[in-house]
Amino acid sequence: MGSEFKLGHRCTVKSSKRIFAREYVEHGIPFWRSKDVIDKALGVFSSYDLYISEERFEEIDSKFGSPQKGDLLLSSVGNRAGQPYVIEEEENFYFKDGNILWLSEFNGINPRFLAYWLKSDFGQNKLSSVMIGSAQKALTIDAIRNLNVKFPPEYYQVNAVKILLAIDNKIELNQKTNQTLEQMAQALFKSWFVDFDPVFDNLLASVDFNLENLENRLPDELKQKAQRRLAALDSLHNAAEIKTSLSALAHELQAQLPTKEATKAAVQAAETPVEPNFSTNPNILPQQANTHAHFPNEFEHNEQLGWIPKGWGVGVSGDLVDVRDGTHDSPKKSEKGFPLVTSRHITSGRLDLSAAYLISELDYKKVNERSNVEYGDILLTMIGTVGVPYLVMDEPANYAIKNVGLFRTSQNLYLKNYLHILLKTAHMQAYLNARVAGTTQKYLSLKVLRNIDFLLPSNIVLEKFNSIVNNMLFKEKSNIDQINQLTKLRDTLLPKLISGELQIPDVTIDEEVVD
C-alpha cells in the first residue's frame, strides 16, 4: 500500500541557526538540546537547563522561523540519535544546531505516523543504515532528506495514529497514576515517620491546642515543630472538626490508660494488638480512630536519632531482616534459562529483565542456594549507581541476582513497605553513599547493608502503614500488568500499521481500541 518516495520530497528538513554558549541567559526562552528531545519522547522530561534571551529568539524567529505545534524534532547525534518527538503544544523555544533536525511543512505525511515509523524497528534500522561516524554516530540533513520511505495513504495514517495514540494514552495514564500512588506513599511515610504529624496532633490535643501549656514539656526544636503543625491544622477547611475529633480521642485514650496498662502483658504474650473501639463516640473521625489512636502523644530523646516518639526505638537492618547479596561468580550465558539480574538492571526503582542475559537452570539453582528472591523482598544496587531499591512484586520471581543486595522482607512483611520507602529517602541515600568503597568501581559491602540503623516504630503502626501502602501497591501492580499488555499489543500492531498491512475502519472511540 502506497508508493516509495524520498522523505525530503514530502516535508522540509533543516537544522537551526547556531547559538553560542555566551548567548545563554539565566531566564528566557527555553533552549532545547538532544537530551531534551529524547526525554520528551520518552515522557521523562523534567525541566529546562538552558535559555536564550527573548530578544535573540525574536531575531532568529523573524529571519529563520522556529518549530511550531505539529512539527517533528529528531535527535541526530550520539548513541540515541534517531529519537523523534512531535511538538504537542504552542511554545516558544529554540534548539541546538547539529544535535537536532527539524522536520516541518508535511505534505501527505502525518507527523505522528512518521514518528511511530521512525521509532519502529524497521525505521530504526533504516536510520542506522544512513548514519555517519564510528565513535560518534550522526544523522545529516541530506541523509534524512534522501531517506527512501513507503507510507500508506494519509487517511490510513490518520486512523493508524488514532489506534496507536489510544494505546499510548492509556499507557501514559497508568504510568501517571502509578507515579501519583508512589508520591502518596512517600508523603504518608514523611508525615508519619519524619514529621511525626500524628504524634504532634495527639500532643497538641492533650493540651487543648494551647501552645502555652507545652512550655515546660518540650525542647525548643520540638516547640517550633509543634507550632508549625498547629498552623497546618488551623489552615485546613475542616480544622474545627478535626481538632474536636483529636480532643475527643485524647480524652478516650486517657480514660483507657488503666485498662491498657492492665492488658499490656497479655497483649505482648499474644503478639496481637488490642484495638480500642471508638465507634461509640460520634465526635471521633474514623481517620483518627484508625491511625492516631496507635501513636503516642509524647517524645523521648534517643542518643542515636535525637527526639523520637515515645516507645519507638532503633532498629538494625541485619537484626530484623535476613540480609544477603547475590552471587559473585559469573555464570555462563545460556540460550534459554533464567535472567541474571545485576545492579545495572535496576534503575529508578524499576527492574529491566530484557537487558539481563540468561543462565542455565543448573546455575540458577546454584545461585539461589545463596540468595533466593521471593515476592515481598527488597533488592538494592551494590555496584555502580549504588543504593537504588526495588520492591519485588513478581510472583514467582524467576530470576537470579549477582552483586545485588537482598533484604528478605518476604519473611518479615510488616517491615516491607516501611524499609522500601526508607531506602528511597534522601537521608538514607546520603547514609549509604557515605559508606561506599572502591575507587574505579564504587560498591557497597554486605557489612554496610547489614548494619543500617533506622527509626523503628511500634508494630501496630508499621502494620497500619503496611496495610495502607499494600492497597496502593496492588493498584500499581494492576496498572503495570495492563501497561505490559498494552505495550505488547502496540508493538504487535505497530509494524502491521506502518506497513499498511492491516485494513482498519475509521476509529472514533478510543476506549474500543484499548478495552
DRENDREN-630595 format. One record per residue (C-alpha): x, y, z. Coordinates in steps of 0.05 Angstrom, whole numbers, padded with zeros to 5 digits, always signed. Example, Ala and Ser with C-alpha at 12.3 -4.5 7.8 and 13.67 -1.06 7.14 Angstrom:
DRENDREN-630595
+00246-00090+00156;+00273-00021+00143;
This chain:
DRENDREN-630595
+00000+00000+00000;+00029+00067-00020;+00088+00086-00064;+00161+00097-00046;+00188+00168-00043;+00245+00208-00012;+00226+00238+00055;+00252+00307+00034;+00202+00309-00024;+00143+00309+00026;+00170+00354+00081;+00222+00406+00098;+00284+00381+00134;+00332+00432+00165;+00372+00448+00227;+00377+00512+00267;+00414+00578+00270;+00477+00569+00311;+00474+00593+00383;+00538+00604+00422;+00548+00588+00496;+00559+00662+00511;+00488+00675+00489;+00457+00633+00545;+00419+00671+00598;+00391+00652+00666;+00318+00661+00646;+00283+00670+00580;+00264+00625+00521;+00279+00551+00532;+00337+00524+00490;+00330+00450+00474;+00386+00401+00467;+00384+00330+00440;+00374+00304+00512;+00310+00346+00520;+00281+00318+00455;+00296+00246+00477;+00268+00257+00547;+00204+00288+00519;+00198+00229+00470;+00204+00180+00528;+00158+00220+00573;+00211+00231+00627;+00226+00305+00615;+00231+00346+00679;+00257+00416+00667;+00299+00460+00622;+00372+00476+00637;+00388+00528+00584;+00355+00592+00559;+00367+00648+00508;+00340+00718+00513;+00272+00737+00484;+00306+00789+00440;+00353+00737+00410;+00296+00689+00399;+00253+00741+00364;+00312+00760+00319;+00322+00687+00298;+00247+00673+00292;+00236+00733+00246;+00292+00711+00199;+00292+00635+00202;+00228+00615+00237;+00222+00567+00297;+00189+00500+00309;+00113+00500+00315;+00059+00454+00341;+00056+00392+00296;+00129+00397+00273;+00176+00338+00287;+00244+00342+00320;+00295+00286+00312;+00356+00275+00355;+00414+00270+00307;+00479+00258+00346;+00504+00204+00394;+00481+00134+00413;+00409+00160+00420;+00407+00191+00351;+00342+00179+00314;+00292+00191+00371;+00232+00231+00345;+00186+00279+00382;+00124+00314+00354;+00113+00382+00385;+00047+00378+00422;+00035+00450+00445;+00047+00521+00422;+00111+00541+00457;+00167+00589+00442;+00234+00553+00444;+00296+00543+00402;+00344+00484+00395;+00417+00466+00387;+00445+00463+00316;+00478+00397+00296;+00443+00358+00352;+00371+00362+00328;+00338+00361+00259;+00274+00398+00247;+00220+00368+00201;+00160+00411+00181;+00112+00430+00124;+00088+00359+00115;+00052+00340+00050;+00015+00274+00051;+00051+00254+00115;+00020+00253+00184;+00077+00275+00232;+00054+00228+00287;+00053+00170+00238;+00123+00189+00217;+00145+00190+00290;+00116+00120+00301;+00151+00097+00237;+00217+00125+00260;+00211+00092+00328;+00194+00024+00298;+00248-00030+00289;+00242-00020+00213;+00251+00055+00219;+00309+00050+00267;+00344+00002+00221;+00334+00050+00163;+00364+00107+00204;+00423+00064+00226;+00438+00048+00153;+00448+00122+00136;+00484+00146+00198;+00556+00171+00192;+00613+00166+00241;+00641+00108+00281;+00656+00134+00351;+00601+00187+00347;+00541+00168+00305;+00504+00224+00269;+00446+00236+00222;+00456+00290+00169;+00403+00334+00137;+00418+00304+00069;+00412+00233+00097;+00342+00247+00123;+00321+00285+00060;+00343+00227+00016;+00315+00172+00061;+00271+00126+00019;+00205+00111+00053;+00140+00079+00033;+00078+00102+00070;+00004+00084+00062;-00045+00140+00043;-00054+00197+00092;-00125+00177+00112;-00097+00109+00133;-00040+00143+00171;-00091+00184+00210;-00131+00123+00230;-00069+00084+00248;-00046+00141+00293;-00113+00142+00328;-00105+00069+00346;-00033+00076+00369;-00047+00141+00407;-00106+00109+00444;-00060+00054+00468;-00003+00102+00486;-00051+00149+00522;-00076+00092+00565;-00004+00071+00580;+00013+00142+00599;-00048+00148+00644;-00029+00085+00681;+00042+00110+00688;+00019+00176+00716;-00029+00141+00764;+00029+00098+00789;+00072+00160+00799;+00016+00191+00840;+00009+00128+00882;+00084+00127+00895;+00082+00201+00915;+00023+00187+00962;+00061+00130+00996;+00123+00174+01004;+00081+00232+01031;+00048+00185+01082;+00117+00160+01103;+00142+00231+01112;+00081+00251+01152;+00084+00191+01199;+00158+00177+01206;+00195+00241+01191;+00149+00298+01211;+00112+00256+01263;+00047+00291+01248;+00001+00242+01286;+00046+00247+01348;+00044+00324+01346;-00032+00321+01334;-00041+00277+01396;+00007+00321+01436;-00030+00385+01417;-00097+00353+01432;-00073+00333+01501;-00063+00407+01518;-00126+00431+01481;-00084+00460+01425;-00056+00513+01472;+00019+00521+01458;+00030+00556+01525;+00014+00491+01560;+00075+00459+01526;+00126+00509+01552;+00157+00461+01603;+00145+00396+01564;+00185+00405+01501;+00254+00428+01479;+00256+00488+01432;+00264+00448+01368;+00201+00408+01383;+00163+00470+01404;+00177+00501+01336;+00153+00437+01301;+00090+00436+01345;+00077+00508+01326;+00084+00492+01252;+00038+00432+01259;-00015+00473+01295;-00012+00525+01239;-00021+00469+01188;-00082+00442+01225;-00112+00512+01231;-00105+00521+01156;-00150+00462+01139;-00220+00477+01116;-00248+00429+01168;-00199+00449+01223;-00253+00454+01277;-00280+00385+01262;-00210+00353+01262;-00189+00387+01327;-00254+00366+01360;-00242+00295+01338;-00170+00295+01363;-00191+00324+01431;-00245+00271+01438;-00195+00217+01421;-00145+00244+01471;-00197+00241+01527;-00217+00170+01507;-00145+00147+01507;-00132+00180+01574;-00193+00144+01603;-00168+00077+01577;-00098+00083+01605;-00111+00037+01666;-00141-00016+01620;-00083-00011+01573;-00033-00020+01628;-00070-00079+01656;-00072-00115+01589;-00002-00097+01567;+00028-00164+01587;-00028-00203+01555;-00021-00164+01490;+00054-00176+01487;+00045-00250+01501;-00007-00258+01447;+00030-00212+01399;-00039-00189+01376;-00052-00114+01387;-00116-00096+01423;-00151-00042+01383;-00197+00004+01424;-00267+00014+01396;-00282+00088+01388;-00344+00079+01345;-00390+00098+01403;-00361+00168+01404;-00392+00207+01347;-00340+00263+01354;-00282+00219+01334;-00269+00215+01259;-00254+00146+01230;-00187+00171+01204;-00163+00189+01274;-00192+00126+01305;-00155+00083+01254;-00088+00119+01257;-00077+00170+01313;-00102+00121+01365;-00039+00079+01355;+00011+00137+01360;+00039+00164+01426;+00030+00236+01448;+00100+00246+01475;+00172+00246+01452;+00235+00219+01484;+00308+00231+01468;+00349+00177+01435;+00426+00182+01433;+00430+00159+01360;+00369+00192+01329;+00352+00251+01374;+00279+00264+01392;+00233+00206+01372;+00162+00185+01390;+00159+00154+01459;+00161+00078+01458;+00194+00074+01389;+00265+00050+01383;+00325+00040+01338;+00328-00020+01291;+00389-00051+01256;+00375-00080+01188;+00413-00145+01199;+00379-00158+01265;+00308-00150+01237;+00316-00177+01166;+00358-00232+01134;+00405-00190+01090;+00446-00225+01035;+00477-00210+00968;+00476-00246+00902;+00529-00289+00871;+00599-00262+00860;+00612-00313+00805;+00599-00303+00731;+00554-00359+00707;+00558-00374+00632;+00506-00346+00585;+00454-00395+00562;+00407-00394+00502;+00349-00409+00548;+00340-00407+00623;+00332-00353+00675;+00353-00279+00675;+00414-00259+00717;+00399-00191+00747;+00457-00144+00764;+00457-00073+00793;+00454-00041+00724;+00386-00074+00711;+00355-00035+00769;+00343+00038+00754;+00295+00089+00785;+00261+00033+00824;+00248-00007+00761;+00274-00075+00741;+00292-00086+00667;+00295-00160+00655;+00300-00151+00580;+00372-00128+00587;+00394-00187+00632;+00427-00247+00600;+00402-00317+00613;+00436-00372+00654;+00422-00446+00655;+00373-00478+00704;+00432-00512+00739;+00468-00446+00751;+00402-00413+00771;+00391-00465+00825;+00463-00458+00848;+00457-00382+00855;+00391-00388+00891;+00421-00432+00944;+00454-00368+00968;+00402-00315+00952;+00333-00339+00931;+00290-00279+00912;+00216-00281+00932;+00154-00238+00928;+00159-00182+00981;+00236-00180+00983;+00275-00116+00970;+00334-00113+00922;+00387-00058+00928;+00441-00040+00878;+00511-00050+00906;+00556-00032+00848;+00559+00030+00803;+00499+00072+00820;+00491+00045+00890;+00432+00046+00937;+00374+00041+00886;+00319-00003+00918;+00269-00047+00882;+00209-00080+00915;+00197-00149+00886;+00125-00154+00863;+00136-00213+00816;+00105-00278+00838;+00143-00322+00828;+00208-00283+00819;+00241-00327+00767;+00309-00294+00764;+00376-00296+00800;+00418-00238+00825;+00492-00220+00821;+00525-00166+00864;+00456-00142+00886;+00435-00134+00959;+00376-00176+00982;+00333-00156+01042;+00288-00216+01055;+00228-00176+01078;+00184-00232+01050;+00199-00265+01117;+00182-00201+01156;+00126-00169+01116;+00106-00115+01166;+00174-00082+01152;+00169-00090+01076;+00138-00023+01055;+00169+00017+01111;+00240-00007+01095;+00229+00001+01020;+00208+00074+01024;+00261+00088+01078;+00315+00065+01030;+00290+00116+00979;+00294+00176+01025;+00348+00229+01015;+00373+00216+01086;+00384+00142+01073;+00414+00154+01004;+00465+00201+01037;+00477+00149+01092;+00493+00095+01040;+00534+00140+00995;+00577+00160+01054;+00595+00086+01063;+00613+00070+00991;+00681+00037+00980;+00724+00030+00918;+00757+00079+00871;+00749+00056+00798;+00686+00016+00815;+00642+00043+00871;+00608-00011+00914;+00571-00023+00979;+00593-00081+01022;+00546-00132+01052;+00570-00110+01121;+00543-00040+01108;+00475-00067+01086;+00471-00109+01150;+00487-00051+01196;+00438+00003+01175;+00410+00039+01236;+00340+00067+01230;+00279+00090+01269;+00236+00031+01288;+00162+00048+01301;+00115+00004+01340;+00090-00059+01307;+00018-00035+01304;+00039+00030+01269;+00081-00010+01219;+00022-00057+01206;-00025+00002+01194;+00026+00034+01146;+00038-00032+01111;-00037-00043+01101;-00048+00026+01070;+00012+00021+01024;-00006-00050+01003;-00071-00025+00975;-00032+00026+00934;+00017-00028+00911;-00039-00075+00888;-00067-00019+00845;+00003-00003+00819;+00016-00076+00802;-00051-00080+00765;-00031-00018+00725;+00037-00047+00709;+00006-00111+00684;-00041-00071+00639;+00018-00028+00615;+00055-00092+00595;-00006-00119+00559;-00018-00054+00522;+00056-00047+00504;+00055-00117+00475;-00008-00101+00436;+00022-00036+00409;+00087-00069+00389;+00049-00124+00353;+00005-00075+00316;+00059-00024+00300;+00095-00059+00243;+00029-00080+00212;+00001-00010+00216;+00061+00027+00190;+00066-00020+00131;-00007-00012+00114;-00017-00088+00121;-00078-00082+00167;-00145-00060+00139;-00174-00013+00192;-00240+00024+00196;-00247+00096+00218;-00231+00099+00292;-00276+00146+00333;-00277+00117+00403;-00211+00107+00438;-00240+00061+00491;-00259+00010+00438;-00186+00002+00420;-00157-00009+00489;-00212-00050+00522;
